[in-house]
């Protein structure tokens, strides 16, 4: 569709585009923005465009911001459209955020954490007052330099995991096995199976805790052995193998993760698909959903377990080489939220978690993503799905700003025929309504009087005839 009724036709459209470019450029006497200026001085906007545009390239994101006249949603659209033209040569390995070069790392649940806390660059402790000195500032502020912190900074969640206080992969498998068995058998047999499974899990967790306390900090191999031992105990108790369950506890090596950029989203969605959707979802939408969970529309009381901002290597493993190769270092923000879960007959009381990860420094969105991720786990944890943030279809179907802005803004296009059809329908309904009103009223008659003609009702005329 096009505005064929607009005078000038194609020439008018070209002139509108030229006018847009002139307005975008602004006063020619003012120096034009460069991509370096946008990248360096508007980096938070660049980070958002890269994240929601699903393409890590600060220069191209800056170009999109400049081309879109500062409209970040339009810039995201431009970057995502360009992304579809790029070939894919390799799939990268999972990011090892444990090895991040941290610039900021805080925890709201533990004061003293291994490796310490680092505030980094943040607005958290800055007064929200306009700084008029920036209008005349000419000298760039110089940040203080310090020796890099070489201490190991393991994830804070490992502290809870060592005590068995946060839901682990093995415990999730116990719950799934218990639910499966409860569906196949009835009454006491299902309850007994659940009790046996819980006892086996608790014994395994206690053993893992004792070993973890004695182990040195960061012993990942020991934790892996304990998880395998817990899995074996579960299999001995239930007589079933975890691999035979409909939803395996540990992803098979050959199972490829869902790719939202190449596969359409289908519901119900697995958690990997949900996280991809949330990672490139509109920040404002996610913030609203996360806020709703804290105001009572989600039965959610979160704690910021850990927030990490820094650089991490991107690795690929070409088959022709047979080993991993680092191809880039990117900035990311990772958030792990801790949420309380009361437990049930299958699971002991423990904490659950929500996860958020974004490209660049995008702390607010990563926190919102983690809160919404936890809310969307309601069904898996046996909680009632009674609020918008817990509704998978509602959240995932309305989070993409490219789709949303396209559907909303298409209303600006000509809808002449559609509106004419509805206009004619409204006129016909009004005409039909008037005719029915006239039929329901008493039909008047006309009678001659000394003073001229006046209207008489049918009752008056009938009374005169009887006289």
ZAGUPA-244604 format. One record per residue (C-alpha): residue number from 1; residue in three letters; chain; x, y, z. Coordinates in Angstrom, 2 decimals. Example, Ala and Ser with C-alpha at 12.3 -4.5 7.8 and 13.67 -1.06 7.14 Angstrom:
# ZAGUPA-244604
1 / ala / A / 12.30 / -4.50 / 7.80 .
2 / ser / A / 13.67 / -1.06 / 7.14 .
# end
This chain:
# ZAGUPA-244604
1 / unk / A / 0.00 / 0.00 / 0.00 .
2 / unk / A / 1.08 / 3.57 / -0.61 .
3 / unk / A / -0.35 / 7.06 / -0.30 .
4 / unk / A / -1.55 / 7.23 / -3.89 .
5 / unk / A / -3.87 / 10.11 / -3.01 .
6 / unk / A / -0.97 / 12.34 / -1.95 .
7 / unk / A / -0.18 / 14.91 / -4.60 .
8 / unk / A / 3.15 / 14.35 / -6.26 .
9 / unk / A / 3.28 / 10.56 / -5.87 .
10 / unk / A / 6.84 / 9.23 / -6.09 .
11 / unk / A / 8.32 / 12.72 / -6.07 .
12 / unk / A / 6.56 / 13.49 / -2.77 .
13 / unk / A / 8.01 / 10.33 / -1.21 .
14 / unk / A / 11.53 / 11.22 / -2.36 .
15 / unk / A / 11.14 / 14.74 / -1.00 .
16 / unk / A / 9.97 / 13.34 / 2.34 .
17 / unk / A / 13.12 / 11.21 / 2.53 .
18 / unk / A / 15.31 / 14.20 / 1.69 .
19 / unk / A / 13.60 / 16.25 / 4.39 .
20 / unk / A / 14.18 / 13.45 / 6.88 .
21 / unk / A / 17.91 / 13.44 / 6.10 .
22 / unk / A / 18.08 / 17.22 / 6.51 .
23 / unk / A / 16.31 / 17.11 / 9.88 .
24 / unk / A / 18.53 / 14.24 / 10.97 .
25 / unk / A / 21.66 / 16.21 / 10.13 .
26 / unk / A / 20.45 / 19.31 / 11.96 .
27 / unk / A / 22.18 / 22.69 / 11.76 .
28 / unk / A / 25.05 / 22.44 / 9.24 .
29 / unk / A / 27.02 / 24.89 / 11.41 .
30 / unk / A / 27.21 / 22.25 / 14.16 .
31 / unk / A / 29.93 / 19.61 / 13.65 .
32 / unk / A / 28.54 / 16.29 / 12.50 .
33 / unk / A / 28.58 / 13.33 / 14.86 .
34 / unk / A / 31.19 / 10.71 / 14.09 .
35 / unk / A / 30.80 / 7.00 / 14.72 .
36 / unk / A / 33.68 / 7.13 / 17.21 .
37 / unk / A / 31.85 / 9.79 / 19.21 .
38 / unk / A / 28.70 / 7.69 / 19.33 .
39 / unk / A / 30.59 / 4.52 / 20.20 .
40 / unk / A / 32.67 / 6.13 / 22.96 .
41 / unk / A / 30.24 / 8.66 / 24.44 .
42 / unk / A / 26.87 / 6.97 / 23.90 .
43 / unk / A / 28.07 / 3.46 / 24.63 .
44 / unk / A / 25.03 / 2.43 / 26.70 .
45 / unk / A / 22.79 / 3.13 / 23.72 .
46 / unk / A / 25.20 / 1.24 / 21.48 .
47 / unk / A / 25.13 / -1.71 / 23.90 .
48 / unk / A / 21.35 / -1.86 / 23.86 .
49 / unk / A / 21.21 / -1.79 / 20.08 .
50 / unk / A / 23.78 / -4.60 / 19.85 .
51 / unk / A / 21.93 / -6.70 / 22.41 .
52 / unk / A / 18.43 / -6.39 / 20.98 .
53 / unk / A / 19.75 / -6.41 / 17.43 .
54 / unk / A / 21.51 / -9.74 / 18.09 .
55 / unk / A / 24.78 / -8.57 / 16.58 .
56 / unk / A / 27.94 / -7.61 / 18.48 .
57 / unk / A / 29.53 / -4.83 / 16.45 .
58 / unk / A / 29.84 / -1.42 / 18.17 .
59 / unk / A / 30.68 / 0.39 / 14.93 .
60 / unk / A / 27.66 / -0.92 / 13.05 .
61 / unk / A / 25.44 / -0.25 / 16.07 .
62 / unk / A / 26.71 / 3.35 / 16.14 .
63 / unk / A / 25.98 / 3.66 / 12.42 .
64 / unk / A / 22.44 / 2.39 / 12.99 .
65 / unk / A / 21.90 / 4.94 / 15.77 .
66 / unk / A / 23.13 / 7.75 / 13.54 .
67 / unk / A / 21.03 / 6.62 / 10.59 .
68 / unk / A / 17.91 / 6.22 / 12.73 .
69 / unk / A / 18.12 / 9.80 / 14.07 .
70 / unk / A / 18.68 / 8.50 / 17.60 .
71 / unk / A / 15.63 / 6.20 / 17.56 .
72 / unk / A / 17.02 / 3.08 / 19.26 .
73 / unk / A / 14.14 / 0.83 / 18.24 .
74 / unk / A / 14.62 / 1.82 / 14.60 .
75 / unk / A / 18.38 / 1.26 / 15.01 .
76 / unk / A / 17.70 / -2.23 / 16.39 .
77 / unk / A / 15.53 / -2.93 / 13.34 .
78 / unk / A / 18.32 / -1.78 / 11.00 .
79 / unk / A / 20.97 / -3.88 / 12.72 .
80 / unk / A / 18.81 / -6.98 / 12.84 .
81 / unk / A / 17.94 / -6.61 / 9.16 .
82 / unk / A / 21.64 / -6.36 / 8.29 .
83 / unk / A / 22.37 / -9.41 / 10.40 .
84 / unk / A / 20.16 / -11.57 / 8.20 .
85 / unk / A / 22.53 / -10.94 / 5.26 .
86 / unk / A / 25.60 / -12.32 / 7.04 .
87 / unk / A / 26.83 / -15.90 / 6.51 .
88 / unk / A / 27.48 / -18.16 / 9.48 .
89 / unk / A / 30.82 / -19.97 / 9.42 .
90 / unk / A / 31.00 / -21.47 / 12.91 .
91 / unk / A / 29.04 / -21.92 / 16.11 .
92 / unk / A / 30.90 / -20.58 / 19.12 .
93 / unk / A / 31.50 / -22.55 / 22.29 .
94 / unk / A / 29.50 / -21.67 / 25.44 .
95 / unk / A / 30.91 / -18.55 / 27.11 .
96 / unk / A / 32.91 / -19.34 / 30.23 .
97 / unk / A / 31.82 / -16.46 / 32.43 .
98 / unk / A / 33.88 / -17.93 / 35.28 .
99 / unk / A / 36.94 / -16.65 / 33.39 .
100 / unk / A / 35.61 / -13.13 / 32.78 .
101 / unk / A / 37.95 / -10.18 / 33.03 .
102 / unk / A / 35.71 / -8.40 / 35.52 .
103 / unk / A / 35.21 / -4.65 / 35.62 .
104 / unk / A / 32.29 / -4.79 / 38.01 .
105 / unk / A / 31.19 / -7.54 / 40.38 .
106 / unk / A / 28.74 / -7.17 / 43.26 .
107 / unk / A / 26.58 / -9.44 / 45.38 .
108 / unk / A / 23.60 / -8.34 / 47.46 .
109 / unk / A / 23.36 / -11.59 / 49.45 .
110 / unk / A / 26.91 / -11.96 / 50.83 .
111 / unk / A / 29.07 / -9.16 / 52.18 .
112 / unk / A / 32.32 / -11.08 / 51.84 .
113 / unk / A / 32.63 / -13.18 / 48.70 .
114 / unk / A / 35.71 / -14.96 / 47.33 .
115 / unk / A / 37.68 / -12.44 / 45.30 .
116 / unk / A / 35.91 / -9.44 / 46.82 .
117 / unk / A / 33.39 / -7.03 / 45.38 .
118 / unk / A / 34.18 / -4.36 / 42.79 .
119 / unk / A / 31.81 / -1.44 / 42.26 .
120 / unk / A / 33.16 / -0.45 / 38.86 .
121 / unk / A / 31.41 / 2.27 / 36.86 .
122 / unk / A / 27.84 / 2.71 / 38.11 .
123 / unk / A / 25.13 / 5.32 / 38.64 .
124 / unk / A / 24.03 / 3.59 / 41.85 .
125 / unk / A / 25.69 / 6.14 / 44.14 .
126 / unk / A / 25.40 / 9.25 / 41.95 .
127 / unk / A / 22.87 / 12.00 / 42.71 .
128 / unk / A / 20.21 / 12.29 / 40.00 .
129 / unk / A / 20.80 / 16.00 / 39.48 .
130 / unk / A / 21.64 / 17.75 / 36.24 .
131 / unk / A / 25.36 / 18.44 / 36.06 .
132 / unk / A / 25.59 / 21.81 / 34.32 .
133 / unk / A / 29.37 / 21.59 / 34.29 .
134 / unk / A / 29.06 / 19.16 / 31.40 .
135 / unk / A / 27.81 / 22.03 / 29.24 .
136 / unk / A / 31.22 / 23.70 / 29.43 .
137 / unk / A / 33.48 / 20.78 / 30.23 .
138 / unk / A / 36.56 / 20.67 / 28.06 .
139 / unk / A / 38.93 / 18.38 / 29.93 .
140 / unk / A / 38.22 / 14.67 / 30.00 .
141 / unk / A / 38.07 / 13.21 / 33.52 .
142 / unk / A / 40.88 / 10.81 / 34.34 .
143 / unk / A / 40.02 / 7.61 / 36.17 .
144 / unk / A / 42.32 / 6.38 / 38.90 .
145 / unk / A / 44.40 / 3.36 / 38.00 .
146 / unk / A / 44.91 / 0.41 / 40.30 .
147 / unk / A / 46.60 / -2.94 / 40.19 .
148 / unk / A / 44.35 / -5.56 / 38.62 .
149 / unk / A / 42.75 / -8.03 / 41.00 .
150 / unk / A / 44.32 / -11.40 / 40.24 .
151 / unk / A / 42.25 / -13.27 / 42.83 .
152 / unk / A / 39.88 / -15.97 / 41.63 .
153 / unk / A / 36.25 / -14.85 / 41.53 .
154 / unk / A / 34.03 / -17.92 / 41.37 .
155 / unk / A / 30.29 / -17.55 / 40.96 .
156 / unk / A / 28.54 / -16.72 / 44.22 .
157 / unk / A / 25.93 / -19.39 / 43.46 .
158 / unk / A / 28.60 / -22.02 / 44.10 .
159 / unk / A / 28.51 / -21.10 / 47.80 .
160 / unk / A / 24.82 / -21.98 / 47.97 .
161 / unk / A / 25.29 / -25.03 / 45.79 .
162 / unk / A / 27.95 / -26.42 / 48.13 .
163 / unk / A / 25.40 / -26.41 / 50.95 .
164 / unk / A / 22.69 / -27.90 / 48.78 .
165 / unk / A / 20.54 / -24.79 / 49.25 .
166 / unk / A / 19.92 / -24.06 / 45.57 .
167 / unk / A / 18.19 / -26.29 / 43.10 .
168 / unk / A / 20.67 / -28.44 / 41.21 .
169 / unk / A / 20.43 / -30.45 / 38.02 .
170 / unk / A / 20.14 / -33.71 / 39.95 .
171 / unk / A / 17.28 / -32.38 / 42.10 .
172 / unk / A / 15.40 / -31.25 / 39.02 .
173 / unk / A / 15.75 / -34.76 / 37.66 .
174 / unk / A / 14.36 / -36.23 / 40.90 .
175 / unk / A / 11.32 / -33.98 / 40.58 .
176 / unk / A / 10.72 / -34.99 / 36.97 .
177 / unk / A / 11.11 / -38.68 / 37.75 .
178 / unk / A / 8.75 / -38.38 / 40.70 .
179 / unk / A / 6.12 / -36.65 / 38.61 .
180 / unk / A / 6.45 / -39.27 / 35.90 .
181 / unk / A / 6.08 / -42.13 / 38.36 .
182 / unk / A / 3.19 / -40.44 / 40.14 .
183 / unk / A / 1.38 / -40.23 / 36.83 .
184 / unk / A / 1.92 / -43.92 / 36.09 .
185 / unk / A / 1.04 / -45.27 / 39.54 .
186 / unk / A / -1.51 / -44.07 / 42.06 .
187 / unk / A / -1.91 / -43.40 / 45.76 .
188 / unk / A / 0.66 / -44.67 / 48.20 .
189 / unk / A / 3.08 / -46.03 / 45.60 .
190 / unk / A / 3.59 / -42.58 / 44.09 .
191 / unk / A / 4.00 / -40.96 / 47.50 .
192 / unk / A / 6.48 / -43.61 / 48.58 .
193 / unk / A / 8.48 / -43.15 / 45.39 .
194 / unk / A / 8.63 / -39.40 / 46.00 .
195 / unk / A / 9.74 / -39.92 / 49.61 .
196 / unk / A / 12.46 / -42.39 / 48.57 .
197 / unk / A / 13.65 / -40.05 / 45.83 .
198 / unk / A / 13.84 / -37.12 / 48.24 .
199 / unk / A / 15.73 / -39.19 / 50.81 .
200 / unk / A / 18.19 / -40.30 / 48.14 .
201 / unk / A / 18.68 / -36.73 / 46.97 .
202 / unk / A / 19.12 / -35.43 / 50.51 .
203 / unk / A / 21.69 / -38.13 / 51.34 .
204 / unk / A / 23.57 / -37.30 / 48.13 .
205 / unk / A / 23.48 / -33.58 / 48.88 .
206 / unk / A / 24.78 / -34.18 / 52.43 .
207 / unk / A / 27.64 / -36.25 / 51.06 .
208 / unk / A / 28.38 / -33.58 / 48.47 .
209 / unk / A / 28.32 / -30.89 / 51.17 .
210 / unk / A / 30.81 / -32.70 / 53.40 .
211 / unk / A / 33.17 / -33.21 / 50.50 .
212 / unk / A / 32.78 / -29.61 / 49.26 .
213 / unk / A / 33.55 / -28.17 / 52.70 .
214 / unk / A / 36.79 / -30.16 / 52.83 .
215 / unk / A / 37.65 / -29.45 / 49.21 .
216 / unk / A / 39.65 / -26.43 / 48.11 .
217 / unk / A / 37.90 / -23.43 / 46.67 .
218 / unk / A / 36.85 / -23.77 / 43.04 .
219 / unk / A / 37.07 / -27.58 / 42.83 .
220 / unk / A / 34.83 / -28.02 / 39.83 .
221 / unk / A / 35.93 / -31.59 / 39.20 .
222 / unk / A / 34.90 / -32.62 / 42.71 .
223 / unk / A / 31.46 / -31.03 / 42.26 .
224 / unk / A / 31.04 / -32.90 / 38.98 .
225 / unk / A / 31.85 / -36.23 / 40.65 .
226 / unk / A / 29.30 / -35.52 / 43.38 .
227 / unk / A / 26.64 / -34.75 / 40.79 .
228 / unk / A / 27.35 / -38.04 / 39.01 .
229 / unk / A / 27.19 / -39.86 / 42.38 .
230 / unk / A / 23.82 / -38.22 / 43.12 .
231 / unk / A / 22.53 / -39.32 / 39.74 .
232 / unk / A / 23.65 / -42.92 / 40.37 .
233 / unk / A / 21.91 / -42.92 / 43.77 .
234 / unk / A / 18.70 / -41.71 / 42.16 .
235 / unk / A / 18.87 / -44.41 / 39.51 .
236 / unk / A / 19.44 / -47.13 / 42.15 .
237 / unk / A / 16.45 / -45.89 / 44.17 .
238 / unk / A / 14.02 / -45.51 / 41.31 .
239 / unk / A / 15.18 / -48.30 / 39.05 .
240 / unk / A / 15.11 / -45.87 / 36.14 .
241 / unk / A / 17.82 / -43.96 / 34.37 .
242 / unk / A / 17.65 / -40.21 / 34.13 .
243 / unk / A / 18.50 / -40.38 / 30.43 .
244 / unk / A / 15.18 / -42.19 / 29.79 .
245 / unk / A / 13.10 / -39.29 / 31.11 .
246 / unk / A / 11.18 / -37.12 / 28.62 .
247 / unk / A / 13.18 / -34.05 / 29.72 .
248 / unk / A / 16.79 / -35.12 / 30.38 .
249 / unk / A / 18.53 / -33.58 / 33.35 .
250 / unk / A / 21.79 / -33.15 / 31.48 .
251 / unk / A / 21.74 / -32.03 / 27.87 .
252 / unk / A / 23.09 / -34.61 / 25.45 .
253 / unk / A / 26.28 / -33.57 / 23.70 .
254 / unk / A / 24.69 / -33.89 / 20.29 .
255 / unk / A / 21.61 / -31.85 / 21.13 .
256 / unk / A / 21.85 / -28.46 / 19.48 .
257 / unk / A / 20.45 / -25.50 / 21.43 .
258 / unk / A / 17.42 / -23.74 / 20.02 .
259 / unk / A / 18.32 / -20.94 / 17.58 .
260 / unk / A / 15.72 / -18.20 / 17.60 .
261 / unk / A / 17.41 / -16.44 / 14.69 .
262 / unk / A / 16.80 / -19.43 / 12.41 .
263 / unk / A / 13.82 / -21.24 / 13.91 .
264 / unk / A / 10.35 / -19.84 / 14.62 .
265 / unk / A / 9.34 / -19.74 / 18.24 .
266 / unk / A / 6.88 / -22.47 / 19.20 .
267 / unk / A / 4.98 / -22.85 / 22.45 .
268 / unk / A / 5.46 / -24.31 / 24.95 .
269 / unk / A / 9.12 / -23.31 / 24.72 .
270 / unk / A / 12.14 / -24.83 / 26.42 .
271 / unk / A / 14.22 / -22.63 / 28.69 .
272 / unk / A / 16.99 / -22.10 / 26.12 .
273 / unk / A / 14.42 / -20.67 / 23.68 .
274 / unk / A / 12.90 / -18.50 / 26.41 .
275 / unk / A / 16.29 / -17.08 / 27.40 .
276 / unk / A / 17.12 / -16.24 / 23.78 .
277 / unk / A / 13.81 / -14.45 / 23.43 .
278 / unk / A / 14.34 / -12.50 / 26.65 .
279 / unk / A / 17.93 / -11.61 / 25.76 .
280 / unk / A / 16.85 / -9.69 / 22.66 .
281 / unk / A / 13.51 / -8.53 / 24.05 .
282 / unk / A / 12.64 / -4.87 / 24.48 .
283 / unk / A / 14.22 / -3.49 / 27.63 .
284 / unk / A / 11.19 / -1.41 / 28.59 .
285 / unk / A / 8.85 / -4.38 / 28.23 .
286 / unk / A / 11.08 / -6.61 / 30.34 .
287 / unk / A / 11.46 / -3.90 / 32.97 .
288 / unk / A / 7.67 / -3.60 / 33.25 .
289 / unk / A / 7.22 / -7.36 / 33.53 .
290 / unk / A / 9.97 / -7.61 / 36.16 .
291 / unk / A / 8.48 / -4.72 / 38.10 .
292 / unk / A / 5.09 / -6.43 / 38.13 .
293 / unk / A / 6.57 / -9.53 / 39.77 .
294 / unk / A / 7.86 / -7.39 / 42.64 .
295 / unk / A / 4.52 / -5.65 / 43.14 .
296 / unk / A / 2.58 / -8.83 / 43.84 .
297 / unk / A / 1.88 / -10.10 / 40.32 .
298 / unk / A / 4.27 / -13.01 / 40.50 .
299 / unk / A / 4.71 / -14.16 / 44.10 .
300 / unk / A / 8.37 / -13.27 / 43.77 .
301 / unk / A / 10.87 / -12.06 / 46.37 .
302 / unk / A / 14.22 / -11.85 / 44.58 .
303 / unk / A / 17.76 / -11.17 / 45.75 .
304 / unk / A / 20.60 / -10.07 / 43.50 .
305 / unk / A / 22.85 / -13.06 / 43.97 .
306 / unk / A / 25.58 / -11.74 / 41.69 .
307 / unk / A / 26.04 / -9.12 / 38.98 .
308 / unk / A / 29.12 / -9.43 / 36.78 .
309 / unk / A / 30.25 / -7.02 / 34.06 .
310 / unk / A / 33.39 / -7.53 / 32.02 .
311 / unk / A / 35.03 / -9.08 / 28.99 .
312 / unk / A / 34.96 / -12.73 / 28.01 .
313 / unk / A / 36.60 / -14.63 / 25.19 .
314 / unk / A / 34.59 / -16.09 / 22.33 .
315 / unk / A / 35.91 / -19.49 / 21.31 .
316 / unk / A / 35.28 / -21.67 / 18.28 .
317 / unk / A / 36.38 / -25.26 / 17.69 .
318 / unk / A / 36.91 / -25.86 / 13.94 .
319 / unk / A / 36.70 / -29.53 / 13.05 .
320 / unk / A / 39.71 / -29.20 / 10.77 .
321 / unk / A / 41.86 / -28.00 / 13.69 .
322 / unk / A / 40.54 / -30.16 / 16.49 .
323 / unk / A / 41.09 / -27.57 / 19.21 .
324 / unk / A / 39.56 / -24.31 / 20.42 .
325 / unk / A / 40.58 / -20.92 / 19.04 .
326 / unk / A / 39.78 / -17.52 / 20.55 .
327 / unk / A / 38.39 / -15.22 / 17.86 .
328 / unk / A / 37.20 / -12.22 / 19.88 .
329 / unk / A / 36.70 / -10.69 / 23.30 .
330 / unk / A / 33.31 / -9.15 / 23.98 .
331 / unk / A / 31.73 / -7.23 / 26.84 .
332 / unk / A / 28.78 / -8.83 / 28.59 .
333 / unk / A / 26.62 / -8.41 / 31.67 .
334 / unk / A / 25.61 / -11.50 / 33.65 .
335 / unk / A / 23.05 / -11.55 / 36.45 .
336 / unk / A / 21.94 / -14.39 / 38.71 .
337 / unk / A / 18.91 / -13.73 / 40.88 .
338 / unk / A / 18.11 / -15.85 / 43.93 .
339 / unk / A / 14.47 / -16.60 / 44.70 .
340 / unk / A / 12.96 / -18.54 / 47.57 .
341 / unk / A / 10.98 / -21.69 / 46.88 .
342 / unk / A / 9.05 / -23.32 / 49.71 .
343 / unk / A / 9.37 / -26.86 / 48.40 .
344 / unk / A / 6.91 / -29.73 / 48.26 .
345 / unk / A / 6.69 / -33.49 / 48.82 .
346 / unk / A / 9.24 / -34.02 / 46.10 .
347 / unk / A / 11.67 / -31.17 / 46.77 .
348 / unk / A / 13.02 / -29.87 / 50.10 .
349 / unk / A / 12.85 / -26.12 / 50.78 .
350 / unk / A / 15.55 / -24.41 / 48.80 .
351 / unk / A / 16.36 / -21.44 / 46.59 .
352 / unk / A / 15.74 / -21.22 / 42.88 .
353 / unk / A / 17.36 / -18.81 / 40.47 .
354 / unk / A / 16.70 / -16.64 / 37.45 .
355 / unk / A / 19.37 / -15.91 / 34.87 .
356 / unk / A / 20.08 / -12.93 / 32.65 .
357 / unk / A / 22.87 / -12.22 / 30.17 .
358 / unk / A / 23.18 / -9.33 / 27.74 .
359 / unk / A / 25.75 / -7.99 / 25.31 .
360 / unk / A / 27.63 / -4.95 / 26.59 .
361 / unk / A / 27.01 / -3.10 / 29.84 .
362 / unk / A / 23.25 / -3.43 / 30.26 .
363 / unk / A / 22.67 / -4.10 / 33.93 .
364 / unk / A / 19.03 / -3.04 / 34.20 .
365 / unk / A / 17.94 / -5.27 / 31.36 .
366 / unk / A / 19.95 / -8.25 / 32.60 .
367 / unk / A / 18.31 / -7.96 / 36.02 .
368 / unk / A / 14.86 / -7.70 / 34.44 .
369 / unk / A / 15.62 / -10.71 / 32.27 .
370 / unk / A / 16.59 / -12.77 / 35.32 .
371 / unk / A / 13.39 / -11.85 / 37.15 .
372 / unk / A / 11.19 / -12.72 / 34.19 .
373 / unk / A / 13.12 / -15.95 / 33.61 .
374 / unk / A / 12.32 / -17.03 / 37.16 .
375 / unk / A / 8.67 / -16.05 / 36.76 .
376 / unk / A / 8.41 / -18.19 / 33.62 .
377 / unk / A / 9.61 / -21.22 / 35.58 .
378 / unk / A / 6.37 / -21.22 / 37.60 .
379 / unk / A / 4.82 / -24.12 / 35.72 .
380 / unk / A / 7.98 / -26.22 / 35.94 .
381 / unk / A / 8.11 / -25.67 / 39.71 .
382 / unk / A / 4.45 / -26.54 / 40.19 .
383 / unk / A / 3.39 / -22.97 / 40.96 .
384 / unk / A / 0.11 / -21.43 / 39.84 .
385 / unk / A / 0.36 / -19.47 / 36.59 .
386 / unk / A / -1.86 / -16.55 / 37.53 .
387 / unk / A / 0.04 / -13.40 / 36.50 .
388 / unk / A / 1.16 / -11.84 / 33.19 .
389 / unk / A / 4.89 / -12.35 / 33.82 .
390 / unk / A / 4.27 / -16.08 / 34.41 .
391 / unk / A / 2.30 / -16.50 / 31.18 .
392 / unk / A / 4.78 / -17.86 / 28.66 .
393 / unk / A / 2.68 / -17.07 / 25.61 .
394 / unk / A / 1.95 / -13.51 / 26.73 .
395 / unk / A / 5.58 / -12.65 / 27.54 .
396 / unk / A / 7.34 / -14.33 / 24.62 .
397 / unk / A / 4.80 / -13.21 / 22.02 .
398 / unk / A / 4.94 / -9.53 / 22.95 .
399 / unk / A / 8.55 / -8.92 / 23.97 .
400 / unk / A / 10.11 / -8.26 / 20.55 .
401 / unk / A / 10.15 / -4.53 / 19.78 .
402 / unk / A / 10.84 / -5.04 / 16.07 .
403 / unk / A / 7.66 / -7.05 / 15.66 .
404 / unk / A / 5.72 / -4.78 / 18.00 .
405 / unk / A / 6.69 / -1.50 / 16.34 .
406 / unk / A / 6.00 / -2.93 / 12.90 .
407 / unk / A / 2.50 / -4.05 / 13.78 .
408 / unk / A / 1.64 / -0.81 / 15.58 .
409 / unk / A / 3.11 / 1.53 / 12.96 .
410 / unk / A / 1.47 / -0.28 / 10.05 .
411 / unk / A / -1.70 / 1.52 / 11.15 .
412 / unk / A / -0.22 / 4.65 / 9.50 .
413 / unk / A / -0.53 / 3.02 / 6.08 .
414 / unk / A / -3.68 / 3.64 / 4.01 .
415 / unk / A / -6.71 / 1.66 / 5.12 .
416 / unk / A / -9.17 / 3.41 / 2.82 .
417 / unk / A / -11.18 / 0.37 / 1.74 .
418 / unk / A / -11.34 / -1.13 / 5.22 .
419 / unk / A / -12.55 / 2.11 / 6.73 .
420 / unk / A / -15.10 / 2.74 / 3.96 .
421 / unk / A / -16.58 / -0.70 / 4.58 .
422 / unk / A / -16.93 / 0.01 / 8.29 .
423 / unk / A / -18.23 / 3.51 / 7.59 .
424 / unk / A / -20.98 / 2.14 / 5.34 .
425 / unk / A / -21.85 / -0.48 / 7.93 .
426 / unk / A / -22.20 / 2.12 / 10.69 .
427 / unk / A / -24.42 / 4.26 / 8.45 .
428 / unk / A / -26.64 / 1.28 / 7.63 .
429 / unk / A / -26.97 / 0.38 / 11.30 .
430 / unk / A / -27.93 / 3.95 / 12.18 .
431 / unk / A / -30.49 / 4.06 / 9.36 .
432 / unk / A / -31.98 / 0.73 / 10.43 .
433 / unk / A / -32.17 / 1.97 / 14.01 .
434 / unk / A / -34.08 / 5.11 / 12.97 .
435 / unk / A / -36.59 / 3.09 / 10.93 .
436 / unk / A / -37.25 / 0.74 / 13.82 .
437 / unk / A / -37.78 / 3.71 / 16.14 .
438 / unk / A / -40.37 / 5.22 / 13.78 .
439 / unk / A / -42.22 / 1.90 / 13.52 .
440 / unk / A / -42.43 / 1.59 / 17.29 .
441 / unk / A / -44.05 / 5.02 / 17.77 .
442 / unk / A / -47.77 / 5.74 / 17.24 .
443 / unk / A / -48.51 / 6.98 / 13.70 .
444 / unk / A / -50.05 / 10.48 / 13.78 .
445 / unk / A / -53.01 / 11.65 / 11.62 .
446 / unk / A / -53.82 / 15.04 / 10.28 .
447 / unk / A / -57.17 / 16.80 / 11.01 .
448 / unk / A / -58.59 / 20.16 / 10.04 .
449 / unk / A / -59.42 / 22.67 / 12.81 .
450 / unk / A / -60.60 / 26.21 / 12.90 .
451 / unk / A / -57.06 / 27.43 / 13.50 .
452 / unk / A / -55.61 / 25.37 / 10.63 .
453 / unk / A / -53.98 / 21.99 / 10.43 .
454 / unk / A / -52.66 / 20.11 / 13.46 .
455 / unk / A / -51.49 / 16.56 / 14.13 .
456 / unk / A / -53.78 / 14.16 / 16.02 .
457 / unk / A / -53.04 / 10.80 / 17.39 .
458 / unk / A / -54.92 / 7.70 / 16.30 .
459 / unk / A / -56.67 / 7.55 / 19.68 .
460 / unk / A / -57.99 / 11.10 / 19.31 .
461 / unk / A / -59.28 / 10.32 / 15.82 .
462 / unk / A / -61.01 / 7.13 / 17.02 .
463 / unk / A / -62.75 / 8.97 / 19.89 .
464 / unk / A / -64.12 / 11.60 / 17.50 .
465 / unk / A / -65.56 / 8.92 / 15.21 .
466 / unk / A / -67.35 / 7.23 / 18.11 .
467 / unk / A / -68.98 / 10.54 / 19.09 .
# end
